[in-house]
Amino acid sequence: MFAFGDAGFFGSVPAQGIRASAPLISIEPTPTGDGYWIIGSDGSVFSYGDAQFPGSLVHEHLAAPVTGASW
């Protein structure tokens, strides 16, 4: 992940040394713009900046891959 213009960079999955187990499919900003959540198709959720970790579905059996997210 890269930040351009006035977008803030608060971290990324690879920068933490984490190898995602499924494709990362969505990034959602926090209301303040000072953080974001990155969502994986397996239900994983990664939080950065002022984003609070809401939990994830990575250990649940999903009927289909996650294809998007919105807060």
mmCIF file as Biopython writes it, N, C-alpha, C and O atoms, coordinates in Angstrom:
data_model
#
loop_
_atom_site.group_PDB
_atom_site.id
_atom_site.type_symbol
_atom_site.label_atom_id
_atom_site.label_alt_id
_atom_site.label_comp_id
_atom_site.label_asym_id
_atom_site.label_entity_id
_atom_site.label_seq_id
_atom_site.pdbx_PDB_ins_code
_atom_site.Cartn_x
_atom_site.Cartn_y
_atom_site.Cartn_z
_atom_site.occupancy
_atom_site.B_iso_or_equiv
_atom_site.auth_seq_id
_atom_site.auth_asym_id
_atom_site.pdbx_PDB_model_num
ATOM 1   N N  . MET A ? 1  ? 0.845   -1.158  0.000  1.0 0.0 1  A 1 
ATOM 2   C CA . MET A ? 1  ? 0.000   0.000   0.000  1.0 0.0 1  A 1 
ATOM 3   C C  . MET A ? 1  ? 0.894   1.225   0.000  1.0 0.0 1  A 1 
ATOM 4   O O  . MET A ? 1  ? 1.940   1.259   0.648  1.0 0.0 1  A 1 
ATOM 5   N N  . PHE A ? 2  ? 0.454   2.234   -0.747 1.0 0.0 2  A 1 
ATOM 6   C CA . PHE A ? 2  ? 1.178   3.494   -0.818 1.0 0.0 2  A 1 
ATOM 7   C C  . PHE A ? 2  ? 0.203   4.635   -0.605 1.0 0.0 2  A 1 
ATOM 8   O O  . PHE A ? 2  ? -0.960  4.538   -0.998 1.0 0.0 2  A 1 
ATOM 9   N N  . ALA A ? 3  ? 0.653   5.699   0.002  1.0 0.0 3  A 1 
ATOM 10  C CA . ALA A ? 3  ? -0.173  6.887   0.194  1.0 0.0 3  A 1 
ATOM 11  C C  . ALA A ? 3  ? 0.283   7.953   -0.795 1.0 0.0 3  A 1 
ATOM 12  O O  . ALA A ? 3  ? 1.482   8.148   -0.995 1.0 0.0 3  A 1 
ATOM 13  N N  . PHE A ? 4  ? -0.663  8.636   -1.408 1.0 0.0 4  A 1 
ATOM 14  C CA . PHE A ? 4  ? -0.362  9.683   -2.367 1.0 0.0 4  A 1 
ATOM 15  C C  . PHE A ? 4  ? -1.072  10.965  -1.978 1.0 0.0 4  A 1 
ATOM 16  O O  . PHE A ? 4  ? -2.087  10.931  -1.282 1.0 0.0 4  A 1 
ATOM 17  N N  . GLY A ? 5  ? -0.550  12.080  -2.419 1.0 0.0 5  A 1 
ATOM 18  C CA . GLY A ? 5  ? -1.178  13.364  -2.130 1.0 0.0 5  A 1 
ATOM 19  C C  . GLY A ? 5  ? -1.223  13.620  -0.640 1.0 0.0 5  A 1 
ATOM 20  O O  . GLY A ? 5  ? -0.224  13.457  0.061  1.0 0.0 5  A 1 
ATOM 21  N N  . ASP A ? 6  ? -2.396  14.025  -0.158 1.0 0.0 6  A 1 
ATOM 22  C CA . ASP A ? 6  ? -2.529  14.322  1.273  1.0 0.0 6  A 1 
ATOM 23  C C  . ASP A ? 6  ? -3.029  13.127  2.085  1.0 0.0 6  A 1 
ATOM 24  O O  . ASP A ? 6  ? -3.363  13.274  3.261  1.0 0.0 6  A 1 
ATOM 25  N N  . ALA A ? 7  ? -3.082  11.948  1.467  1.0 0.0 7  A 1 
ATOM 26  C CA . ALA A ? 7  ? -3.507  10.742  2.187  1.0 0.0 7  A 1 
ATOM 27  C C  . ALA A ? 7  ? -2.433  10.341  3.186  1.0 0.0 7  A 1 
ATOM 28  O O  . ALA A ? 7  ? -1.248  10.332  2.853  1.0 0.0 7  A 1 
ATOM 29  N N  . GLY A ? 8  ? -2.834  10.013  4.396  1.0 0.0 8  A 1 
ATOM 30  C CA . GLY A ? 8  ? -1.893  9.587   5.423  1.0 0.0 8  A 1 
ATOM 31  C C  . GLY A ? 8  ? -1.594  8.097   5.329  1.0 0.0 8  A 1 
ATOM 32  O O  . GLY A ? 8  ? -2.484  7.300   5.034  1.0 0.0 8  A 1 
ATOM 33  N N  . PHE A ? 9  ? -0.357  7.724   5.578  1.0 0.0 9  A 1 
ATOM 34  C CA . PHE A ? 9  ? 0.011   6.316   5.649  1.0 0.0 9  A 1 
ATOM 35  C C  . PHE A ? 9  ? 0.125   5.940   7.118  1.0 0.0 9  A 1 
ATOM 36  O O  . PHE A ? 9  ? 0.926   6.520   7.851  1.0 0.0 9  A 1 
ATOM 37  N N  . PHE A ? 10 ? -0.682  4.965   7.551  1.0 0.0 10 A 1 
ATOM 38  C CA . PHE A ? 10 ? -0.709  4.563   8.958  1.0 0.0 10 A 1 
ATOM 39  C C  . PHE A ? 10 ? -0.207  3.144   9.173  1.0 0.0 10 A 1 
ATOM 40  O O  . PHE A ? 10 ? -0.111  2.683   10.311 1.0 0.0 10 A 1 
ATOM 41  N N  . GLY A ? 11 ? 0.112   2.452   8.094  1.0 0.0 11 A 1 
ATOM 42  C CA . GLY A ? 11 ? 0.605   1.088   8.193  1.0 0.0 11 A 1 
ATOM 43  C C  . GLY A ? 11 ? -0.036  0.210   7.137  1.0 0.0 11 A 1 
ATOM 44  O O  . GLY A ? 11 ? -1.009  0.594   6.488  1.0 0.0 11 A 1 
ATOM 45  N N  . SER A ? 12 ? 0.530   -0.973  6.980  1.0 0.0 12 A 1 
ATOM 46  C CA . SER A ? 12 ? -0.028  -1.936  6.038  1.0 0.0 12 A 1 
ATOM 47  C C  . SER A ? 12 ? 0.293   -3.344  6.521  1.0 0.0 12 A 1 
ATOM 48  O O  . SER A ? 12 ? 1.143   -3.536  7.390  1.0 0.0 12 A 1 
ATOM 49  N N  . VAL A ? 13 ? -0.383  -4.307  5.957  1.0 0.0 13 A 1 
ATOM 50  C CA . VAL A ? 13 ? -0.196  -5.697  6.363  1.0 0.0 13 A 1 
ATOM 51  C C  . VAL A ? 13 ? 1.248   -6.133  6.126  1.0 0.0 13 A 1 
ATOM 52  O O  . VAL A ? 13 ? 1.868   -6.649  7.056  1.0 0.0 13 A 1 
ATOM 53  N N  . PRO A ? 14 ? 1.821   -5.954  4.926  1.0 0.0 14 A 1 
ATOM 54  C CA . PRO A ? 14 ? 3.213   -6.368  4.725  1.0 0.0 14 A 1 
ATOM 55  C C  . PRO A ? 14 ? 4.212   -5.598  5.592  1.0 0.0 14 A 1 
ATOM 56  O O  . PRO A ? 14 ? 5.224   -6.158  6.014  1.0 0.0 14 A 1 
ATOM 57  N N  . ALA A ? 15 ? 3.937   -4.325  5.860  1.0 0.0 15 A 1 
ATOM 58  C CA . ALA A ? 15 ? 4.845   -3.528  6.686  1.0 0.0 15 A 1 
ATOM 59  C C  . ALA A ? 15 ? 4.921   -4.071  8.111  1.0 0.0 15 A 1 
ATOM 60  O O  . ALA A ? 15 ? 5.909   -3.844  8.808  1.0 0.0 15 A 1 
ATOM 61  N N  . GLN A ? 16 ? 3.887   -4.782  8.545  1.0 0.0 16 A 1 
ATOM 62  C CA . GLN A ? 16 ? 3.882   -5.406  9.874  1.0 0.0 16 A 1 
ATOM 63  C C  . GLN A ? 16 ? 4.559   -6.766  9.855  1.0 0.0 16 A 1 
ATOM 64  O O  . GLN A ? 16 ? 4.708   -7.402  10.898 1.0 0.0 16 A 1 
ATOM 65  N N  . GLY A ? 17 ? 4.966   -7.214  8.680  1.0 0.0 17 A 1 
ATOM 66  C CA . GLY A ? 17 ? 5.570   -8.538  8.565  1.0 0.0 17 A 1 
ATOM 67  C C  . GLY A ? 17 ? 4.536   -9.639  8.526  1.0 0.0 17 A 1 
ATOM 68  O O  . GLY A ? 17 ? 4.855   -10.803 8.772  1.0 0.0 17 A 1 
ATOM 69  N N  . ILE A ? 18 ? 3.293   -9.286  8.219  1.0 0.0 18 A 1 
ATOM 70  C CA . ILE A ? 18 ? 2.208   -10.264 8.146  1.0 0.0 18 A 1 
ATOM 71  C C  . ILE A ? 18 ? 2.001   -10.656 6.691  1.0 0.0 18 A 1 
ATOM 72  O O  . ILE A ? 18 ? 1.982   -9.801  5.805  1.0 0.0 18 A 1 
ATOM 73  N N  . ARG A ? 19 ? 1.848   -11.935 6.453  1.0 0.0 19 A 1 
ATOM 74  C CA . ARG A ? 19 ? 1.511   -12.407 5.113  1.0 0.0 19 A 1 
ATOM 75  C C  . ARG A ? 19 ? 0.015   -12.730 5.130  1.0 0.0 19 A 1 
ATOM 76  O O  . ARG A ? 19 ? -0.432  -13.632 5.839  1.0 0.0 19 A 1 
ATOM 77  N N  . ALA A ? 20 ? -0.737  -11.985 4.347  1.0 0.0 20 A 1 
ATOM 78  C CA . ALA A ? 20 ? -2.189  -12.201 4.297  1.0 0.0 20 A 1 
ATOM 79  C C  . ALA A ? 20 ? -2.478  -13.595 3.755  1.0 0.0 20 A 1 
ATOM 80  O O  . ALA A ? 20 ? -1.832  -14.044 2.808  1.0 0.0 20 A 1 
ATOM 81  N N  . SER A ? 21 ? -3.443  -14.274 4.353  1.0 0.0 21 A 1 
ATOM 82  C CA . SER A ? 21 ? -3.789  -15.629 3.919  1.0 0.0 21 A 1 
ATOM 83  C C  . SER A ? 21 ? -4.796  -15.626 2.773  1.0 0.0 21 A 1 
ATOM 84  O O  . SER A ? 21 ? -5.104  -16.678 2.214  1.0 0.0 21 A 1 
ATOM 85  N N  . ALA A ? 22 ? -5.309  -14.450 2.421  1.0 0.0 22 A 1 
ATOM 86  C CA . ALA A ? 22 ? -6.268  -14.309 1.328  1.0 0.0 22 A 1 
ATOM 87  C C  . ALA A ? 22 ? -6.088  -12.918 0.726  1.0 0.0 22 A 1 
ATOM 88  O O  . ALA A ? 22 ? -5.477  -12.051 1.351  1.0 0.0 22 A 1 
ATOM 89  N N  . PRO A ? 23 ? -6.609  -12.695 -0.476 1.0 0.0 23 A 1 
ATOM 90  C CA . PRO A ? 23 ? -6.482  -11.363 -1.078 1.0 0.0 23 A 1 
ATOM 91  C C  . PRO A ? 23 ? -7.112  -10.280 -0.199 1.0 0.0 23 A 1 
ATOM 92  O O  . PRO A ? 23 ? -8.160  -10.491 0.411  1.0 0.0 23 A 1 
ATOM 93  N N  . LEU A ? 24 ? -6.459  -9.126  -0.146 1.0 0.0 24 A 1 
ATOM 94  C CA . LEU A ? 24 ? -7.001  -7.959  0.559  1.0 0.0 24 A 1 
ATOM 95  C C  . LEU A ? 24 ? -7.876  -7.219  -0.443 1.0 0.0 24 A 1 
ATOM 96  O O  . LEU A ? 24 ? -7.410  -6.839  -1.517 1.0 0.0 24 A 1 
ATOM 97  N N  . ILE A ? 25 ? -9.144  -7.013  -0.093 1.0 0.0 25 A 1 
ATOM 98  C CA . ILE A ? 25 ? -10.105 -6.566  -1.103 1.0 0.0 25 A 1 
ATOM 99  C C  . ILE A ? 25 ? -10.698 -5.183  -0.858 1.0 0.0 25 A 1 
ATOM 100 O O  . ILE A ? 25 ? -11.350 -4.634  -1.746 1.0 0.0 25 A 1 
ATOM 101 N N  . SER A ? 26 ? -10.492 -4.613  0.312  1.0 0.0 26 A 1 
ATOM 102 C CA . SER A ? 26 ? -11.122 -3.325  0.585  1.0 0.0 26 A 1 
ATOM 103 C C  . SER A ? 26 ? -10.329 -2.554  1.628  1.0 0.0 26 A 1 
ATOM 104 O O  . SER A ? 26 ? -9.712  -3.138  2.519  1.0 0.0 26 A 1 
ATOM 105 N N  . ILE A ? 27 ? -10.356 -1.252  1.503  1.0 0.0 27 A 1 
ATOM 106 C CA . ILE A ? 27 ? -9.807  -0.375  2.526  1.0 0.0 27 A 1 
ATOM 107 C C  . ILE A ? 27 ? -10.877 0.662   2.826  1.0 0.0 27 A 1 
ATOM 108 O O  . ILE A ? 27 ? -11.428 1.280   1.915  1.0 0.0 27 A 1 
ATOM 109 N N  . GLU A ? 28 ? -11.168 0.847   4.109  1.0 0.0 28 A 1 
ATOM 110 C CA . GLU A ? 28 ? -12.221 1.766   4.539  1.0 0.0 28 A 1 
ATOM 111 C C  . GLU A ? 28 ? -11.639 2.786   5.502  1.0 0.0 28 A 1 
ATOM 112 O O  . GLU A ? 28 ? -11.031 2.403   6.502  1.0 0.0 28 A 1 
ATOM 113 N N  . PRO A ? 29 ? -11.808 4.082   5.226  1.0 0.0 29 A 1 
ATOM 114 C CA . PRO A ? 29 ? -11.267 5.111   6.116  1.0 0.0 29 A 1 
ATOM 115 C C  . PRO A ? 29 ? -12.098 5.271   7.388  1.0 0.0 29 A 1 
ATOM 116 O O  . PRO A ? 29 ? -13.292 4.972   7.404  1.0 0.0 29 A 1 
ATOM 117 N N  . THR A ? 30 ? -11.454 5.742   8.443  1.0 0.0 30 A 1 
ATOM 118 C CA . THR A ? 30 ? -12.192 6.093   9.659  1.0 0.0 30 A 1 
ATOM 119 C C  . THR A ? 30 ? -12.879 7.430   9.427  1.0 0.0 30 A 1 
ATOM 120 O O  . THR A ? 30 ? -12.494 8.162   8.515  1.0 0.0 30 A 1 
ATOM 121 N N  . PRO A ? 31 ? -13.875 7.765   10.217 1.0 0.0 31 A 1 
ATOM 122 C CA . PRO A ? 31 ? -14.565 9.061   10.055 1.0 0.0 31 A 1 
ATOM 123 C C  . PRO A ? 31 ? -13.632 10.268  10.153 1.0 0.0 31 A 1 
ATOM 124 O O  . PRO A ? 31 ? -13.882 11.296  9.525  1.0 0.0 31 A 1 
ATOM 125 N N  . THR A ? 32 ? -12.562 10.148  10.936 1.0 0.0 32 A 1 
ATOM 126 C CA . THR A ? 32 ? -11.637 11.272  11.098 1.0 0.0 32 A 1 
ATOM 127 C C  . THR A ? 32 ? -10.643 11.390  9.949  1.0 0.0 32 A 1 
ATOM 128 O O  . THR A ? 32 ? -10.035 12.442  9.755  1.0 0.0 32 A 1 
ATOM 129 N N  . GLY A ? 33 ? -10.478 10.312  9.189  1.0 0.0 33 A 1 
ATOM 130 C CA . GLY A ? 33 ? -9.466  10.285  8.149  1.0 0.0 33 A 1 
ATOM 131 C C  . GLY A ? 33 ? -8.079  9.989   8.686  1.0 0.0 33 A 1 
ATOM 132 O O  . GLY A ? 33 ? -7.102  10.038  7.939  1.0 0.0 33 A 1 
ATOM 133 N N  . ASP A ? 34 ? -7.980  9.682   9.978  1.0 0.0 34 A 1 
ATOM 134 C CA . ASP A ? 34 ? -6.693  9.412   10.602 1.0 0.0 34 A 1 
ATOM 135 C C  . ASP A ? 34 ? -6.437  7.921   10.809 1.0 0.0 34 A 1 
ATOM 136 O O  . ASP A ? 34 ? -5.701  7.531   11.716 1.0 0.0 34 A 1 
ATOM 137 N N  . GLY A ? 35 ? -7.034  7.109   9.983  1.0 0.0 35 A 1 
ATOM 138 C CA . GLY A ? 35 ? -6.841  5.669   10.063 1.0 0.0 35 A 1 
ATOM 139 C C  . GLY A ? 35 ? -7.689  4.970   9.035  1.0 0.0 35 A 1 
ATOM 140 O O  . GLY A ? 35 ? -8.429  5.603   8.281  1.0 0.0 35 A 1 
ATOM 141 N N  . TYR A ? 36 ? -7.575  3.637   9.008  1.0 0.0 36 A 1 
ATOM 142 C CA . TYR A ? 36 ? -8.365  2.849   8.072  1.0 0.0 36 A 1 
ATOM 143 C C  . TYR A ? 36 ? -8.364  1.386   8.498  1.0 0.0 36 A 1 
ATOM 144 O O  . TYR A ? 36 ? -7.550  0.946   9.310  1.0 0.0 36 A 1 
ATOM 145 N N  . TRP A ? 37 ? -9.301  0.658   7.923  1.0 0.0 37 A 1 
ATOM 146 C CA . TRP A ? 37 ? -9.388  -0.790  8.078  1.0 0.0 37 A 1 
ATOM 147 C C  . TRP A ? 37 ? -9.088  -1.403  6.725  1.0 0.0 37 A 1 
ATOM 148 O O  . TRP A ? 37 ? -9.545  -0.900  5.698  1.0 0.0 37 A 1 
ATOM 149 N N  . ILE A ? 38 ? -8.325  -2.483  6.715  1.0 0.0 38 A 1 
ATOM 150 C CA . ILE A ? 38 ? -8.084  -3.249  5.497  1.0 0.0 38 A 1 
ATOM 151 C C  . ILE A ? 38 ? -8.775  -4.588  5.690  1.0 0.0 38 A 1 
ATOM 152 O O  . ILE A ? 38 ? -8.588  -5.252  6.710  1.0 0.0 38 A 1 
ATOM 153 N N  . ILE A ? 39 ? -9.578  -4.983  4.703  1.0 0.0 39 A 1 
ATOM 154 C CA . ILE A ? 39 ? -10.404 -6.185  4.822  1.0 0.0 39 A 1 
ATOM 155 C C  . ILE A ? 39 ? -9.953  -7.215  3.803  1.0 0.0 39 A 1 
ATOM 156 O O  . ILE A ? 39 ? -9.700  -6.889  2.643  1.0 0.0 39 A 1 
ATOM 157 N N  . GLY A ? 40 ? -9.856  -8.471  4.248  1.0 0.0 40 A 1 
ATOM 158 C CA . GLY A ? 40 ? -9.483  -9.574  3.370  1.0 0.0 40 A 1 
ATOM 159 C C  . GLY A ? 40 ? -10.696 -10.377 2.953  1.0 0.0 40 A 1 
ATOM 160 O O  . GLY A ? 40 ? -11.725 -10.367 3.629  1.0 0.0 40 A 1 
ATOM 161 N N  . SER A ? 41 ? -10.571 -11.074 1.835  1.0 0.0 41 A 1 
ATOM 162 C CA . SER A ? 41 ? -11.693 -11.869 1.334  1.0 0.0 41 A 1 
ATOM 163 C C  . SER A ? 41 ? -12.034 -13.038 2.257  1.0 0.0 41 A 1 
ATOM 164 O O  . SER A ? 41 ? -13.107 -13.629 2.132  1.0 0.0 41 A 1 
ATOM 165 N N  . ASP A ? 42 ? -11.145 -13.374 3.173  1.0 0.0 42 A 1 
ATOM 166 C CA . ASP A ? 42 ? -11.404 -14.454 4.137  1.0 0.0 42 A 1 
ATOM 167 C C  . ASP A ? 42 ? -12.063 -13.950 5.422  1.0 0.0 42 A 1 
ATOM 168 O O  . ASP A ? 42 ? -12.254 -14.721 6.362  1.0 0.0 42 A 1 
ATOM 169 N N  . GLY A ? 43 ? -12.412 -12.667 5.470  1.0 0.0 43 A 1 
ATOM 170 C CA . GLY A ? 43 ? -13.038 -12.092 6.655  1.0 0.0 43 A 1 
ATOM 171 C C  . GLY A ? 43 ? -12.052 -11.460 7.615  1.0 0.0 43 A 1 
ATOM 172 O O  . GLY A ? 43 ? -12.447 -10.998 8.685  1.0 0.0 43 A 1 
ATOM 173 N N  . SER A ? 44 ? -10.772 -11.430 7.256  1.0 0.0 44 A 1 
ATOM 174 C CA . SER A ? 44 ? -9.773  -10.805 8.122  1.0 0.0 44 A 1 
ATOM 175 C C  . SER A ? 44 ? -9.935  -9.286  8.104  1.0 0.0 44 A 1 
ATOM 176 O O  . SER A ? 44 ? -10.332 -8.707  7.093  1.0 0.0 44 A 1 
ATOM 177 N N  . VAL A ? 45 ? -9.626  -8.656  9.223  1.0 0.0 45 A 1 
ATOM 178 C CA . VAL A ? 45 ? -9.699  -7.206  9.357  1.0 0.0 45 A 1 
ATOM 179 C C  . VAL A ? 45 ? -8.414  -6.736  10.029 1.0 0.0 45 A 1 
ATOM 180 O O  . VAL A ? 45 ? -8.006  -7.278  11.056 1.0 0.0 45 A 1 
ATOM 181 N N  . PHE A ? 46 ? -7.786  -5.730  9.445  1.0 0.0 46 A 1 
ATOM 182 C CA . PHE A ? 46 ? -6.581  -5.131  9.999  1.0 0.0 46 A 1 
ATOM 183 C C  . PHE A ? 46 ? -6.866  -3.658  10.215 1.0 0.0 46 A 1 
ATOM 184 O O  . PHE A ? 46 ? -7.402  -2.999  9.324  1.0 0.0 46 A 1 
ATOM 185 N N  . SER A ? 47 ? -6.519  -3.125  11.383 1.0 0.0 47 A 1 
ATOM 186 C CA . SER A ? 47 ? -6.825  -1.726  11.684 1.0 0.0 47 A 1 
ATOM 187 C C  . SER A ? 47 ? -5.532  -0.937  11.876 1.0 0.0 47 A 1 
ATOM 188 O O  . SER A ? 47 ? -4.554  -1.433  12.435 1.0 0.0 47 A 1 
ATOM 189 N N  . TYR A ? 48 ? -5.558  0.301   11.399 1.0 0.0 48 A 1 
ATOM 190 C CA . TYR A ? 48 ? -4.391  1.186   11.436 1.0 0.0 48 A 1 
ATOM 191 C C  . TYR A ? 48 ? -4.811  2.592   11.813 1.0 0.0 48 A 1 
ATOM 192 O O  . TYR A ? 48 ? -5.960  2.985   11.612 1.0 0.0 48 A 1 
ATOM 193 N N  . GLY A ? 49 ? -3.861  3.355   12.365 1.0 0.0 49 A 1 
ATOM 194 C CA . GLY A ? 49 ? -4.162  4.724   12.778 1.0 0.0 49 A 1 
ATOM 195 C C  . GLY A ? 49 ? -5.154  4.710   13.924 1.0 0.0 49 A 1 
ATOM 196 O O  . GLY A ? 49 ? -4.984  3.966   14.890 1.0 0.0 49 A 1 
ATOM 197 N N  . ASP A ? 50 ? -6.205  5.543   13.820 1.0 0.0 50 A 1 
ATOM 198 C CA . ASP A ? 50 ? -7.194  5.592   14.908 1.0 0.0 50 A 1 
ATOM 199 C C  . ASP A ? 50 ? -8.343  4.591   14.729 1.0 0.0 50 A 1 
ATOM 200 O O  . ASP A ? 50 ? -9.342  4.664   15.444 1.0 0.0 50 A 1 
ATOM 201 N N  . ALA A ? 51 ? -8.208  3.671   13.791 1.0 0.0 51 A 1 
ATOM 202 C CA . ALA A ? 51 ? -9.236  2.642   13.578 1.0 0.0 51 A 1 
ATOM 203 C C  . ALA A ? 51 ? -9.202  1.642   14.723 1.0 0.0 51 A 1 
ATOM 204 O O  . ALA A ? 51 ? -8.156  1.062   15.015 1.0 0.0 51 A 1 
ATOM 205 N N  . GLN A ? 52 ? -10.326 1.441   15.362 1.0 0.0 52 A 1 
ATOM 206 C CA . GLN A ? 52 ? -10.434 0.443   16.433 1.0 0.0 52 A 1 
ATOM 207 C C  . GLN A ? 52 ? -10.679 -0.919  15.798 1.0 0.0 52 A 1 
ATOM 208 O O  . GLN A ? 52 ? -11.425 -1.023  14.824 1.0 0.0 52 A 1 
ATOM 209 N N  . PHE A ? 53 ? -10.061 -1.961  16.338 1.0 0.0 53 A 1 
ATOM 210 C CA . PHE A ? 53 ? -10.244 -3.311  15.804 1.0 0.0 53 A 1 
ATOM 211 C C  . PHE A ? 53 ? -11.626 -3.829  16.179 1.0 0.0 53 A 1 
ATOM 212 O O  . PHE A ? 53 ? -11.917 -3.996  17.363 1.0 0.0 53 A 1 
ATOM 213 N N  . PRO A ? 54 ? -12.497 -4.091  15.178 1.0 0.0 54 A 1 
ATOM 214 C CA . PRO A ? 54 ? -13.850 -4.547  15.481 1.0 0.0 54 A 1 
ATOM 215 C C  . PRO A ? 54 ? -13.985 -6.055  15.609 1.0 0.0 54 A 1 
ATOM 216 O O  . PRO A ? 54 ? -15.069 -6.553  15.912 1.0 0.0 54 A 1 
ATOM 217 N N  . GLY A ? 55 ? -12.906 -6.788  15.385 1.0 0.0 55 A 1 
ATOM 218 C CA . GLY A ? 55 ? -12.970 -8.240  15.328 1.0 0.0 55 A 1 
ATOM 219 C C  . GLY A ? 55 ? -12.910 -8.675  13.876 1.0 0.0 55 A 1 
ATOM 220 O O  . GLY A ? 55 ? -12.897 -7.833  12.978 1.0 0.0 55 A 1 
ATOM 221 N N  . SER A ? 56 ? -12.873 -9.970  13.634 1.0 0.0 56 A 1 
ATOM 222 C CA . SER A ? 56 ? -12.838 -10.449 12.260 1.0 0.0 56 A 1 
ATOM 223 C C  . SER A ? 56 ? -13.563 -11.784 12.169 1.0 0.0 56 A 1 
ATOM 224 O O  . SER A ? 56 ? -13.924 -12.394 13.175 1.0 0.0 56 A 1 
ATOM 225 N N  . LEU A ? 57 ? -13.761 -12.209 10.943 1.0 0.0 57 A 1 
ATOM 226 C CA . LEU A ? 57 ? -14.434 -13.482 10.692 1.0 0.0 57 A 1 
ATOM 227 C C  . LEU A ? 57 ? -13.469 -14.521 10.140 1.0 0.0 57 A 1 
ATOM 228 O O  . LEU A ? 57 ? -13.894 -15.547 9.608  1.0 0.0 57 A 1 
ATOM 229 N N  . VAL A ? 58 ? -12.181 -14.260 10.264 1.0 0.0 58 A 1 
ATOM 230 C CA . VAL A ? 58 ? -11.177 -15.111 9.634  1.0 0.0 58 A 1 
ATOM 231 C C  . VAL A ? 58 ? -11.259 -16.567 10.105 1.0 0.0 58 A 1 
ATOM 232 O O  . VAL A ? 58 ? -10.892 -17.467 9.350  1.0 0.0 58 A 1 
ATOM 233 N N  . HIS A ? 59 ? -11.720 -16.816 11.305 1.0 0.0 59 A 1 
ATOM 234 C CA . HIS A ? 59 ? -11.800 -18.195 11.802 1.0 0.0 59 A 1 
ATOM 235 C C  . HIS A ? 59 ? -13.206 -18.783 11.683 1.0 0.0 59 A 1 
ATOM 236 O O  . HIS A ? 59 ? -13.478 -19.862 12.210 1.0 0.0 59 A 1 
ATOM 237 N N  . GLU A ? 60 ? -14.089 -18.076 10.997 1.0 0.0 60 A 1 
ATOM 238 C CA . GLU A ? 60 ? -15.451 -18.565 10.775 1.0 0.0 60 A 1 
ATOM 239 C C  . GLU A ? 60 ? -15.555 -19.194 9.391  1.0 0.0 60 A 1 
ATOM 240 O O  . GLU A ? 60 ? -14.815 -18.825 8.479  1.0 0.0 60 A 1 
ATOM 241 N N  . HIS A ? 61 ? -16.466 -20.134 9.238  1.0 0.0 61 A 1 
ATOM 242 C CA . HIS A ? 61 ? -16.711 -20.708 7.913  1.0 0.0 61 A 1 
ATOM 243 C C  . HIS A ? 61 ? -17.645 -19.754 7.162  1.0 0.0 61 A 1 
ATOM 244 O O  . HIS A ? 61 ? -18.778 -19.526 7.584  1.0 0.0 61 A 1 
ATOM 245 N N  . LEU A ? 62 ? -17.166 -19.205 6.061  1.0 0.0 62 A 1 
ATOM 246 C CA . LEU A ? 62 ? -17.977 -18.288 5.261  1.0 0.0 62 A 1 
ATOM 247 C C  . LEU A ? 62 ? -18.536 -19.049 4.059  1.0 0.0 62 A 1 
ATOM 248 O O  . LEU A ? 62 ? -17.836 -19.861 3.455  1.0 0.0 62 A 1 
ATOM 249 N N  . ALA A ? 63 ? -19.784 -18.786 3.717  1.0 0.0 63 A 1 
ATOM 250 C CA . ALA A ? 63 ? -20.404 -19.443 2.565  1.0 0.0 63 A 1 
ATOM 251 C C  . ALA A ? 63 ? -19.795 -18.977 1.247  1.0 0.0 63 A 1 
ATOM 252 O O  . ALA A ? 63 ? -19.833 -19.693 0.246  1.0 0.0 63 A 1 
ATOM 253 N N  . ALA A ? 64 ? -19.235 -17.772 1.257  1.0 0.0 64 A 1 
ATOM 254 C CA . ALA A ? 64 ? -18.615 -17.201 0.059  1.0 0.0 64 A 1 
ATOM 255 C C  . ALA A ? 64 ? -17.568 -16.182 0.514  1.0 0.0 64 A 1 
ATOM 256 O O  . ALA A ? 64 ? -17.642 -15.678 1.635  1.0 0.0 64 A 1 
ATOM 257 N N  . PRO A ? 65 ? -16.602 -15.879 -0.342 1.0 0.0 65 A 1 
ATOM 258 C CA . PRO A ? 65 ? -15.600 -14.879 0.037  1.0 0.0 65 A 1 
ATOM 259 C C  . PRO A ? 65 ? -16.233 -13.502 0.248  1.0 0.0 65 A 1 
ATOM 260 O O  . PRO A ? 65 ? -17.246 -13.172 -0.368 1.0 0.0 65 A 1 
ATOM 261 N N  . VAL A ? 66 ? -15.632 -12.716 1.114  1.0 0.0 66 A 1 
ATOM 262 C CA . VAL A ? 66 ? -16.038 -11.322 1.294  1.0 0.0 66 A 1 
ATOM 263 C C  . VAL A ? 66 ? -15.652 -10.589 0.020  1.0 0.0 66 A 1 
ATOM 264 O O  . VAL A ? 66 ? -14.553 -10.787 -0.496 1.0 0.0 66 A 1 
ATOM 265 N N  . THR A ? 67 ? -16.536 -9.748  -0.492 1.0 0.0 67 A 1 
ATOM 266 C CA . THR A ? 67 ? -16.255 -9.036  -1.738 1.0 0.0 67 A 1 
ATOM 267 C C  . THR A ? 67 ? -16.215 -7.525  -1.550 1.0 0.0 67 A 1 
ATOM 268 O O  . THR A ? 67 ? -15.893 -6.809  -2.498 1.0 0.0 67 A 1 
ATOM 269 N N  . GLY A ? 68 ? -16.528 -7.020  -0.375 1.0 0.0 68 A 1 
ATOM 270 C CA . GLY A ? 68 ? -16.490 -5.599  -0.130 1.0 0.0 68 A 1 
ATOM 271 C C  . GLY A ? 68 ? -16.871 -5.296  1.304  1.0 0.0 68 A 1 
ATOM 272 O O  . GLY A ? 68 ? -17.275 -6.181  2.058  1.0 0.0 68 A 1 
ATOM 273 N N  . ALA A ? 69 ? -16.737 -4.054  1.664  1.0 0.0 69 A 1 
ATOM 274 C CA . ALA A ? 69 ? -17.075 -3.629  3.024  1.0 0.0 69 A 1 
ATOM 275 C C  . ALA A ? 69 ? -17.464 -2.157  3.007  1.0 0.0 69 A 1 
ATOM 276 O O  . ALA A ? 69 ? -17.035 -1.399  2.138  1.0 0.0 69 A 1 
ATOM 277 N N  . SER A ? 70 ? -18.267 -1.771  3.959  1.0 0.0 70 A 1 
ATOM 278 C CA . SER A ? 70 ? -18.572 -0.354  4.147  1.0 0.0 70 A 1 
ATOM 279 C C  . SER A ? 70 ? -18.917 -0.156  5.615  1.0 0.0 70 A 1 
ATOM 280 O O  . SER A ? 70 ? -19.492 -1.032  6.260  1.0 0.0 70 A 1 
ATOM 281 N N  . TRP A ? 71 ? -18.572 0.957   6.102  1.0 0.0 71 A 1 
ATOM 282 C CA . TRP A ? 71 ? -18.833 1.289   7.490  1.0 0.0 71 A 1 
ATOM 283 C C  . TRP A ? 71 ? -19.868 2.372   7.518  1.0 0.0 71 A 1 
ATOM 284 O O  . TRP A ? 71 ? -20.258 2.824   8.595  1.0 0.0 71 A 1 
#
